[in-house]
Amino acid sequence: MKYNLLGNTGVLVSEIALGTMTFGGGSQWGVFGSLDEQEAGLLVDQAMDTGVNFFDTANIYADGRSEEILGKTLKTKRHQAVIATKVRGRMGPGPNELGLSRLHIIRQVEESLRRLGTDYIDLYQIHNPDQLTDWEETLRALDDLVRSGKVRYIGSSNMTGWSLMKTRGLSQLHGLHAFKSSQSYYSLAAREIEREIIPALRDQNMGLIVWSPLAGGFLSGKYTRDNLNDSIGRHAKLAFPPVDLEKVFPILDVLRDIAAARETTVARVALAWLLHQPAVTSVIVGAKRPEQLHDNLAASGIVLQPDELSRLDEVSRLPIEYPAWPFMEEDDSIIRKLS
């Protein structure tokens, strides 16, 4: 297992993290998985035996049950783990039981600490922006948590490039702890974050934690043009994240060619592509079964060749958008001269 720095924190996290959305189940979250404590414990032990030290959860997963299960499975190994959780989503019927107000954040961090069975959270992330709360309110509340020792670092999730820069600027202006990472959706089927989010992260030396690296299981290889409408897999029950079918099947064709030549799986190649991207700190994988987790973890040892990376880039590349295209030819000419 390879380890990468989480932004500029000096903390090393495994390049593959174990996500816990499959823990706990329930009426809303059961589509992702319904693992109990014993089943989840086996996956946590399996991941740690392979070198994984990074675990991601959220207060809303299985209505808090995911945090509880993760906390119990890590109880005797807490010092070996970097735990990331999130705040923002609705945690009750009341009008103030969601969002990024000081009221909700302070209440929820105490609840997450209780459920996780720990006295500190390594990385506390906002799950989504909150349009009703001023950023300074949110950042000051998060800063207080870091200063109190209840949280070691703070991170963002699902934010735009400009909002990342805005929050970094506010933190610097007011002397507050700043977001150290972004958890964002990224895969061969969805490279939109390469436009502005990744440039912002690299400019600010922030970490990138990838969620849904297999596009909701679509890049696992189990879907084909023929079985798309069959009731198999999670995507057949919940098409999240959304996938552009016209775009994704040619990508799958290339993935299958590379996987067959290497005698490996489509999922491993898709994950390996992400691990080759210089901005990526860690890729979150979720699993319901040990063999599924084993397959995903094995991506850490795959070194893709330049021609393989080129083929995958070509079939999945984003179209050039304004304002880049008016100056693309001029910029390419300058780069060629400099090189």
C-alpha positions in Angstrom: 0.0 0.0 0.0 1.3 3.4 -0.9 0.7 6.5 1.4 0.3 10.1 0.3 0.4 13.3 2.2 -3.0 14.8 3.1 -2.5 18.3 1.7 0.1 20.2 3.7 -0.8 18.5 7.1 2.2 16.1 7.2 -0.3 13.3 7.8 0.1 10.2 5.6 -3.0 8.4 4.5 -3.3 5.2 2.4 -4.0 5.8 -1.3 -7.0 3.6 -0.9 -9.5 4.4 1.8 -12.4 2.2 3.1 -15.7 3.9 2.8 -18.5 2.8 5.2 -21.7 3.7 3.3 -22.3 -0.1 3.2 -22.4 -0.3 7.0 -25.7 -0.2 8.9 -28.3 -0.2 6.1 -31.8 1.0 6.9 -34.7 2.0 4.7 -32.9 4.8 3.0 -29.3 3.5 3.0 -29.9 -0.2 2.5 -29.5 0.1 -1.3 -25.8 0.8 -0.6 -25.4 -2.1 1.9 -26.6 -3.4 5.2 -23.5 -4.8 6.9 -23.8 -5.5 10.6 -21.0 -5.1 13.1 -19.5 -8.5 12.5 -19.6 -8.3 8.7 -18.1 -4.7 8.8 -15.4 -5.8 11.2 -14.2 -8.4 8.8 -13.8 -5.8 6.1 -12.1 -3.3 8.4 -9.6 -5.9 9.5 -9.0 -7.0 5.9 -8.4 -3.4 4.9 -6.0 -2.8 7.7 -4.1 -6.0 7.1 -3.5 -4.7 3.5 -2.2 -1.4 4.8 -5.3 0.8 4.8 -5.2 3.4 7.5 -7.9 5.8 6.2 -11.6 5.3 6.9 -14.4 7.6 5.7 -17.9 7.8 7.1 -20.6 10.5 7.7 -23.2 11.2 10.3 -26.1 10.7 7.9 -25.0 7.2 6.7 -27.6 4.8 8.0 -28.8 7.5 10.3 -25.6 7.4 12.4 -25.3 3.6 12.5 -22.4 3.6 10.1 -20.3 5.7 12.6 -21.3 3.5 15.4 -20.2 0.3 13.6 -16.9 1.9 12.5 -16.2 3.1 16.0 -16.7 -0.4 17.4 -14.6 -2.1 14.8 -11.8 0.3 15.4 -12.0 0.4 19.1 -8.8 -1.4 19.9 -7.0 0.0 16.8 -8.0 3.7 17.1 -4.4 5.0 17.1 -3.7 3.2 13.8 -6.6 4.8 11.9 -7.3 8.2 10.4 -11.0 8.7 10.6 -12.9 11.1 8.4 -16.6 11.9 8.9 -18.9 14.7 7.7 -21.5 17.2 8.8 -24.3 19.0 6.9 -27.1 16.6 6.2 -30.4 16.3 8.0 -30.2 14.4 11.3 -33.8 14.9 12.6 -37.1 16.5 11.9 -36.5 19.9 13.5 -35.7 23.1 11.4 -32.2 23.3 12.8 -31.2 19.7 12.5 -29.3 20.2 9.3 -26.9 22.7 7.7 -23.6 24.3 8.6 -24.7 26.7 11.4 -22.6 26.8 14.6 -25.6 25.4 16.4 -25.8 22.3 14.1 -22.0 21.8 13.8 -21.3 21.8 17.5 -24.3 19.5 18.3 -23.3 17.1 15.6 -19.6 16.8 16.4 -20.6 15.7 19.9 -22.9 13.1 18.4 -20.3 11.8 16.0 -17.7 11.6 18.8 -20.2 9.6 20.9 -21.1 7.2 18.0 -17.5 6.7 17.0 -16.4 6.1 20.6 -13.5 8.5 20.4 -12.5 11.8 21.8 -11.2 13.3 18.5 -12.0 13.2 14.8 -9.0 13.3 12.5 -10.7 14.9 9.5 -14.1 16.7 9.9 -15.6 17.5 6.6 -18.5 19.6 5.5 -20.6 17.3 3.4 -22.0 20.0 1.1 -22.1 23.8 1.1 -25.0 25.5 3.0 -26.5 28.4 1.1 -28.3 29.7 4.2 -25.2 30.1 6.4 -22.5 32.6 6.1 -19.1 31.0 5.4 -17.5 32.9 8.3 -20.0 31.4 10.7 -19.2 27.9 9.5 -15.4 28.4 9.4 -15.3 30.0 12.9 -17.3 27.0 14.4 -14.9 24.5 12.7 -11.9 26.5 13.8 -13.1 26.3 17.4 -13.4 22.6 17.1 -9.8 22.3 16.0 -8.6 24.6 18.7 -10.5 22.6 21.3 -8.8 19.3 20.2 -12.0 17.6 19.2 -11.1 17.8 15.5 -7.5 17.6 14.1 -8.2 18.9 10.6 -11.1 20.2 8.6 -12.0 19.3 5.0 -14.6 20.2 2.4 -16.7 18.1 0.1 -18.7 18.7 -3.1 -17.6 22.3 -3.5 -16.8 24.3 -6.6 -13.3 25.7 -7.4 -14.3 29.3 -6.7 -15.9 28.5 -3.4 -12.8 26.6 -2.3 -10.7 29.6 -3.0 -13.2 31.9 -1.2 -13.1 29.8 1.9 -9.3 29.6 1.9 -9.2 33.4 1.5 -11.6 33.9 4.4 -9.6 31.5 6.6 -6.4 33.4 5.9 -8.0 36.8 6.4 -9.4 36.0 9.8 -6.6 33.7 11.0 -8.8 30.6 11.0 -7.9 26.9 10.3 -8.5 26.2 6.6 -9.9 23.3 4.7 -7.0 20.8 4.1 -8.8 18.6 1.5 -11.7 18.2 -0.8 -13.8 15.0 -1.1 -15.1 15.1 -4.7 -16.7 12.8 -7.3 -14.0 11.7 -9.9 -13.7 8.8 -12.2 -13.0 7.9 -15.8 -16.7 8.5 -16.4 -16.7 11.9 -14.8 -13.7 14.1 -15.1 -15.4 17.5 -14.7 -13.3 18.4 -11.6 -10.3 18.7 -13.8 -11.6 22.0 -15.1 -11.4 24.1 -12.0 -11.5 22.1 -8.8 -8.2 20.2 -9.3 -6.3 23.3 -10.4 -7.6 25.1 -7.2 -6.6 22.1 -5.0 -3.1 21.9 -6.5 -2.6 25.7 -6.3 -3.6 25.6 -2.6 -1.7 22.3 -1.8 -4.9 20.6 -0.7 -5.6 16.9 -0.7 -8.1 15.3 -3.0 -10.2 12.4 -1.7 -12.2 10.7 -4.4 -15.7 9.3 -3.8 -17.5 6.9 -6.1 -14.4 6.1 -8.2 -16.3 3.4 -10.1 -19.2 5.7 -11.0 -21.6 3.9 -8.7 -20.3 0.5 -9.8 -20.7 1.2 -13.5 -16.9 0.9 -14.1 -16.7 -2.4 -12.2 -17.3 -4.2 -15.5 -20.6 -5.9 -14.6 -22.7 -3.7 -16.8 -22.8 -4.2 -20.6 -24.9 -2.7 -23.4 -27.0 -5.9 -23.3 -27.7 -6.3 -19.6 -28.2 -2.6 -18.8 -31.9 -3.0 -18.1 -31.6 -6.1 -16.1 -32.0 -5.9 -12.3 -28.4 -6.4 -11.4 -26.2 -4.3 -9.3 -26.8 -1.1 -7.3 -27.0 1.1 -10.4 -30.1 -0.8 -11.6 -31.8 0.2 -8.3 -30.4 3.7 -7.9 -28.7 5.5 -10.8 -26.3 7.5 -8.6 -24.1 9.1 -9.5 -25.7 9.7 -12.9 -23.8 8.3 -15.9 -23.7 9.3 -19.5 -24.2 6.0 -21.2 -23.1 7.2 -24.6 -19.8 8.2 -23.1 -19.2 5.4 -20.6 -19.6 2.3 -22.8 -16.6 3.3 -25.1 -14.6 3.8 -21.9 -15.6 0.3 -20.7 -14.5 -1.1 -24.0 -11.0 0.2 -23.5 -11.0 -0.8 -19.8 -11.9 -4.4 -20.8 -9.2 -4.5 -23.4 -6.5 -3.4 -20.9 -7.9 -5.7 -18.2 -7.9 -8.7 -20.5 -4.3 -8.1 -21.7 -3.2 -7.8 -18.1 -5.4 -10.7 -16.9 -6.9 -8.6 -14.2 -10.3 -7.0 -13.6 -12.0 -3.9 -15.1 -12.5 -2.4 -11.7 -8.8 -2.6 -10.8 -7.8 -0.8 -14.0 -10.4 1.9 -13.5 -9.1 2.5 -9.9 -5.5 2.3 -11.0 -6.1 5.1 -13.5 -7.2 7.3 -10.6 -4.2 6.4 -8.5 -2.0 7.6 -11.4 -3.5 11.1 -11.3 -1.1 13.4 -9.5 -3.8 15.4 -7.7 -5.3 12.3 -6.0 -4.5 11.7 -2.4 -6.8 8.8 -1.7 -9.6 6.9 -3.4 -12.5 5.7 -1.3 -13.8 2.2 -2.1 -16.8 0.6 -0.6 -17.6 -3.1 -0.4 -20.2 -5.6 0.7 -18.1 -8.7 0.5 -14.4 -9.6 1.3 -13.7 -10.7 -2.3 -15.0 -7.4 -3.6 -12.8 -5.5 -1.2 -9.8 -7.7 -2.2 -10.3 -6.9 -5.8 -10.4 -3.1 -5.2 -7.4 -3.1 -2.9 -5.4 -4.9 -5.5 -5.5 -1.8 -7.7 -2.8 -0.3 -5.5 -0.2 -2.6 -7.1 -1.0 -1.9 -10.7 1.4 0.3 -12.7 -0.3 1.4 -16.0 2.0 1.9 -19.0 2.1 5.2 -20.9 0.2 3.8 -23.9 -2.5 2.4 -21.6 -2.9 5.8 -19.8 -3.0 7.5 -23.2 -5.8 5.2 -24.4 -7.8 5.8 -21.3 -7.2 9.5 -21.5 -8.2 9.8 -25.1 -11.5 7.9 -24.7 -12.6 9.8 -21.5 -11.1 13.2 -22.1 -13.3 16.3 -21.5 -14.1 18.6 -24.4 -12.3 22.0 -24.3 -14.7 24.6 -22.9 -14.6 28.4 -22.9 -12.6 30.3 -21.9 -9.9 27.8 -22.6 -10.5 27.2 -26.3 -9.7 30.7 -27.7 -6.1 30.5 -26.6 -5.5 26.7 -26.7 -3.4 26.8 -29.9 -1.3 29.7 -28.7 -0.7 28.0 -25.3 0.3 24.7 -27.0 2.8 26.6 -29.2 4.4 28.2 -26.2 4.6 24.9 -24.3 6.3 23.2 -27.3 8.9 26.0 -27.6 9.6 25.8 -23.8 10.0 22.0 -23.9 
